[in-house]
Amino acid sequence: MSLLDILASTLGNSPQQGGQPAQSGQAALIAAALEFVNSQPGGIMGLLQRFQQHGAGDIVQSWIGTGENKPISPDTLTNVLGQDNVGALAQKAGVSGDQLSGMLAAVLPHVIDRATPNGEVPPEGQLDLTGVLGSLGGLAGLFGKSEEPKQG
């Protein structure tokens, strides 16, 4: 099972279940975000350096830290990641560059936050797939898919 299949299944939308293209794109976006972070030299720390080089180090540091996550605008995110990287990620996710920037601006803070519990970056700097997947139930709400209401 590929990373995309695992993510789609976690979001309740596996291709075998006839999932909707938009939700498949969301799973692809998260997969692309994970792959992008892990492909940076130094993983999360490499991404942190990239944000610092573009004047947005305080934003990504808030995602790693234990406090409130600072928002990032799609334009700032595109500036940090680079237009070529945004285009490549958009192609993988099957969305336009503008759509990707907006969706990634909403998702990336949560992915980084959940991948760095207690403000601790993993020793090798790589995102832990299992840990992030365990947090995706909460991320699904960002895409309009909410969890079942609790009976009480």
C-alpha positions in Angstrom: 0.0 0.0 0.0 1.5 3.4 -1.0 1.7 6.4 1.2 -1.2 8.0 -0.8 -3.3 4.9 -0.3 -2.6 4.9 3.5 -3.5 8.6 3.7 -6.7 8.3 1.6 -7.8 5.3 3.8 -7.0 7.3 6.9 -9.2 10.2 5.6 -11.9 7.6 5.0 -11.5 7.8 1.2 -9.6 4.9 -0.3 -9.7 4.6 -4.1 -11.1 1.1 -3.6 -14.1 2.7 -2.0 -14.8 5.0 -4.9 -13.5 8.1 -3.2 -14.2 11.5 -4.5 -11.4 13.2 -6.5 -11.3 16.3 -4.2 -10.6 14.1 -1.2 -8.1 12.1 -3.1 -6.4 15.4 -3.9 -6.4 16.3 -0.2 -4.7 13.0 0.7 -2.2 13.6 -2.1 -1.6 17.0 -0.7 -0.8 15.7 2.7 1.4 13.0 1.2 3.2 15.6 -0.9 3.7 17.8 2.2 5.2 14.9 4.2 7.5 13.9 1.3 8.5 17.5 0.8 9.5 18.0 4.4 11.3 14.7 4.6 13.2 15.4 1.4 14.7 18.6 2.8 18.3 18.3 3.8 17.8 17.9 7.6 14.1 17.3 7.3 12.1 19.6 9.6 15.3 21.5 10.6 16.0 22.0 6.9 12.5 23.4 6.4 13.0 25.6 9.5 16.2 27.0 7.9 14.4 27.6 4.6 11.7 29.6 6.5 14.4 31.6 8.4 16.1 32.4 5.1 12.9 33.9 3.8 12.0 35.9 7.0 9.4 33.5 8.3 11.3 31.5 10.9 9.1 32.7 13.7 6.1 31.2 11.9 7.5 27.7 11.5 9.0 27.9 15.0 5.5 28.5 16.4 4.4 25.2 14.7 7.2 23.3 16.3 6.8 24.9 19.7 4.1 24.2 22.2 2.2 27.5 21.9 -0.4 28.6 19.4 0.4 28.0 15.7 0.9 31.3 13.8 -0.9 31.4 10.4 0.9 31.6 7.2 -0.4 33.2 4.0 -0.4 31.3 0.8 1.8 34.0 -0.8 4.4 33.7 2.0 4.4 30.0 1.8 4.9 30.1 -2.0 7.8 32.5 -1.4 9.4 30.2 1.2 8.9 27.0 -0.7 9.7 28.4 -4.1 7.4 28.6 -7.2 9.0 25.4 -8.7 8.4 23.4 -5.6 4.9 24.6 -5.3 4.2 23.7 -8.9 5.7 20.2 -8.5 3.7 19.6 -5.3 0.5 20.9 -7.0 1.0 18.5 -9.9 1.4 15.6 -7.5 -1.7 16.6 -5.6 -3.7 17.3 -8.8 -4.5 20.9 -8.0 -3.4 24.3 -9.3 -0.5 26.1 -7.7 -2.8 28.7 -6.0 -5.1 25.9 -4.6 -2.1 24.1 -3.3 -0.7 27.2 -1.6 -4.0 27.8 0.1 -4.5 24.2 1.2 -0.9 23.8 2.3 -1.1 27.0 4.3 -4.0 25.4 6.2 -2.5 21.9 6.5 1.3 22.4 7.0 1.1 24.1 10.4 -1.0 21.2 11.8 1.2 18.5 10.2 4.4 20.1 11.7 2.7 20.8 15.0 1.6 17.2 15.4 4.9 15.8 14.2 6.8 17.7 16.9 5.0 16.8 20.2 6.1 18.9 23.2 8.1 21.1 20.8 10.6 18.4 20.2 11.9 17.8 16.6 12.6 14.1 15.9 16.3 13.4 16.2 16.8 12.6 12.5 14.5 15.6 11.6 12.1 13.3 9.6 8.3 13.4 10.1 7.1 10.2 11.7 4.5 8.8 9.3 2.8 6.8 12.0 2.5 9.7 14.4 1.2 12.1 11.7 -1.3 9.5 10.4 -2.6 9.1 13.9 -3.4 12.9 13.9 -5.1 13.0 10.6 -8.5 12.5 12.0 -8.3 16.1 13.2 -6.9 17.3 9.9 -9.8 15.8 8.0 -12.0 18.6 9.5 -9.9 21.2 7.6 -11.2 19.7 4.4 -14.9 19.7 5.4 -14.9 16.1 6.6 -15.8 16.0 10.3 -15.7 13.1 12.7 -19.0 11.5 13.8 -20.6 13.4 16.7 -20.1 11.7 20.0 -23.1 10.1 21.6 -23.5 11.1 25.2 
